């Protein structure tokens, strides 16, 4: 098995170039559900490559690509309604695969293909028809530049020379004879091949890394014959499906809802088939042919899997500036001040020291990280800070949630507000004044975590009228972190006022002279709400 550890997508003119290090055969297989698969025989993608790639911004006619592994092969699943032309070039240890849209002729409509439910073997048989190229079909040439100067050379020898340069295996038809003279300077090899084919009335069929060349008339006749055979096979298959006995099967759904799968499996059904779901038992009831039931079971087996879980541990504290300096927080957002006259301009650096912050929008918020993957040291420092009155721990919650499911932590009180009813009586309404932390974790294929975090701190304050208002502070951020990495969110400030007096015991209570031995003080302090969050994949 060939292990593929590198995969990249690049635009080349109006084609999509895929770069890998695999040297095994490739093949395009149209999909009955739409789109197509690029099969890499006897290959496996690395786990970090198994994901969906958005290639729409490359503007090559392709929207997205999904990399996945089958039993023996690796596949790239492309979305779309057409199958492209495949060309391959190898240079040093790299393999360049070029996919070009709208290079297909004589293809059955997608709707009919879906109705026929083509099997994988039948789809592979059609690829010869789809890869037939005639001179002039290519609008852009991407091959390595070559120069050729030949007089009265055998056409067979010229084609062999171009095959050696391109890296393709070559099969020549017996009818290819004659001589040709040409002088070409610094042009792509595929353009040189196109000119030779045009001059001699030839065409070619690309099958993986094999290039077969024959006369245009012969290839056209083969393609027409293949199309007729394909249509006859589809009609025969349709007739067999109409005569095949129907069976019913009750499929247990374990980790999703049967109603969700009900809509998904309907695209697999034949005209006589039907599907329904039972909410009480969470089962899918499907009636169709045995072959269709087999395909539906295989489809459900791939998708109905247990979701991974994430343990989220948090520490909510109010801390002084001195405690933050002692703790050694590495903030992921730096503020650089530059004096520009009457105003201050600020430049932000996001993602410092490994902290990947996608979007951060908060009220005076900052996002940082702590080194180390153990909360024991953090808890020890918090206890030491509490002894020095530098920090106050509000809560230490722990919550377990599924991947892509939001977890919420609430702590606070309900404020009672008195009011008058329409009948003149008294009513009591309650309003929440809580500290709320909401975290939505998403596990990436390489076992990192994308955290969507929202924090709200609502605290009651006294108004001039004597009623109790609620002071609201909030912070929101989205970032990528490693498993068991501790992050810190701050920026929500709290002002405390303290009034008191100190005196010398006994002397401060002497009438008339006590004021000499005591004093009053007003103390105003500021603390910052720090939220430490550590996600852990279970």
C-alpha positions, 0 to 999 in steps of 0.5 A: 500500500502506498501511503500519501502524506502530502496533498495540494490543489493549485489552479493551472489555467482553467484546470485543477492541478493535484500534487501528490507523491503517489506513483500508482494508477489513477482513475476517474469513476462517475458517481451515481449520486452526482459528481465523480471520484478520482481513485488512487489505486492501492493507496492510503491518505494520512489521517490528517488529509482525510477532510473536505477541501474548499477549492471553489476560490481556485475558479477551476469549475470545482467546488469541493473535494473530500479525501477518504480511504476505502478498503484498498484505495484512496479516493478524492470525491468531487462535487458537480454535474460533469466528469472532467478529463484526466491527465497525469505528469510525473516529475522527480518524485511528484505526480501532477494530476490535471482535471479539466471541466467541460471536456466530456462528450456523449454522456448520459444525463445525470438523472437517468444515471441516478435512476439506473443505480450504476454499480462501481464496475459499470461506472469504470467501464464508461471511463474509456468513453469519457477520456477520448480526446481529439485534436483541437479539444484542448484549449490550454496546454500545461506540459513541459516545454520541448523542442523537436526538429525532425525530417521524414521521421516515422510517425510511430517514432515521433509518438514514442519520443513524446511518450517518453517525455510525458511519462505516459505509457503508450499503445499505438494502433496497427494503422498508424504508419507514414512519415512526418517532418516538423520543427517545433521550438519551446512548446508544451509537449501536449501541444506538440502531440496535438499537432502530430495527431491533427496532421495525421488524423489521429485521436487518443484515449487516456486511461489512467497513465496509459495513452492509446492512439488510433485513427479518429474514425476508429475511435469515433466508431468505438465510442458510438458502439460503447455508448449503444452497449451502455444504453442497452445494459442500462435498459436491461438493468432497469427491466431486471429491477422492475422484475426483482422481488421486493424485500422489507428491512428494519434498520436500527439507527444508533447514533443519529435520528431515523428521520434524518436518514429517511430523506438521505436514503430516498435517493437510493430507492428504485421507483418501486421502493419506499422508506419511512422512519419510526420515532419511538424505536428510532428505526428506518423501514425500507422496502426495495430490491435486495441490491438497493437494500445492500447499498443503503445498509452500506451507506448507513454503516458509514455515517451512523457512527458515535460522535466523539466527546470533549471534556471542558474544564474551567476556572473562573476567577477575579484577579489583580494585575499583580496576580496576572504578572506572577501567573505568566499569561502569554496573551495572543493579542498584542497592542502596539501604540504609535503616537500620531499627533492628537490620536493613537493608532493601534496595530494588532498581532493575532495568533502569537506564540501558537494561539490561532485566533480566527475572530475575536470581538469582545468588550475590552477582551484579551485572549491568551494561553498558558504553557503546560497541559496540567491544571494542577499547577494552575490550581496551586497558583490560584490557592496561593493567590487567594491566601495573598488576597490577589485572586478570588475563585468564583467557580471551577466547573467541569462539563462533558459535551459531544463534538459540535454540541454547545455546552453552557455553564451558568452561575448567579442569582435571580433578582426579584422585581416588585411591580403592580398588576392591572388589578392594583395588586403586587407582582414579582418578576425574576430576572437572571443576573448570572455568569454564563460561559458557552463553549462549542467545540469542534474536533479537527481531523488532526485532533486539534479543537476549534472553540467557539466561546461566549462569556456573559457576566451580568451583575446587579447594580443600584440605580438612582431610583433605588431599583436594581439594574443589571450591568452586562459585560460580554466577550466572544471569541473563536480559536484553534487550540491543541488537545489539553491546552489551557487558554485564558480569556480576560478583559471584563473588569470589575470595580470594587469600593470599600469604606472602613476605619482603623483605630488603636484598640481602647484609645480610639474610643476615648470621648473627645480625643478618640479621633487622634487614634483612628482614621477612616479610609475609602478604598477603590480596587479593580479586578479582572475576570479571568476565565481559564478553559482547558478542552480535553478530547475523550 
